[in-house]
Amino acid sequence: MARRPWIVAAGLGLYAVLLLLVRESVLRVPSLTVFGSPGVKAMNFLPLIVCVCLLHCLERRLPPAEATAVRGVGNADRLLVATTLGTVVLIGTVFHLTFAMPSATACARNTIVLTGIALAARAWRGAALAAVVTVGWLLLTLACGLRTPADPYLWAVLLEPAGRPEAALAALLALAAGLYAVGHQPGRGRTLR
């Protein structure tokens, strides 16, 4: 099997274990605001594990075989992405309810947002750019996404607490864009239609 979905399963396991370990831990990061850095939750970095594992798995391609496949490979890839993100949401919900960790739900939402961004960037220029764009968006959000220590800008949905409707809407839009982009071959200069 070319895709190697066990890599995604291992990434989900690591994500769940680290989410339990970091819980509500706060890290100090540089900030570009006049208020300084109030610190960000360590869980903000965990979605990168799932994103990178999915990107790696989707890049394990057999182009000649996929071009002549009877079944839609794009649909199988979409199913892999949907199953992975569904598992992330399940992990977040269980941890939130079992361990009183609302950040677990926010982390699941952030994983959906960053994965959608990564998949859209992958369809445009490939997995290498997708990884850079995803990490860059996270770092940009953490560095200059706050108006005040407790008030993120509208575009900085990764810093919103769990349960914010605008952040949930951003996650749904990012997921839709990412799932649409999965069917497009990564390539130089290709545009999404």
Salt bridges, closest charged atoms under 4 A:
GLU24 OE1 - LYS41 NZ 2.82
GLU59 OE2 - ARG122 NE 2.70
GLU66 OE2 - ARG3 NH1 2.75
GLU66 OE1 - ARG61 NH2 2.98
ASP77 OD2 - ARG3 NH2 2.84
ASP151 OD2 - ARG147 NH1 3.10
GLU160 OE1 - ARG164 NH1 3.25
GLU166 OE2 - ARG164 NH2 2.90
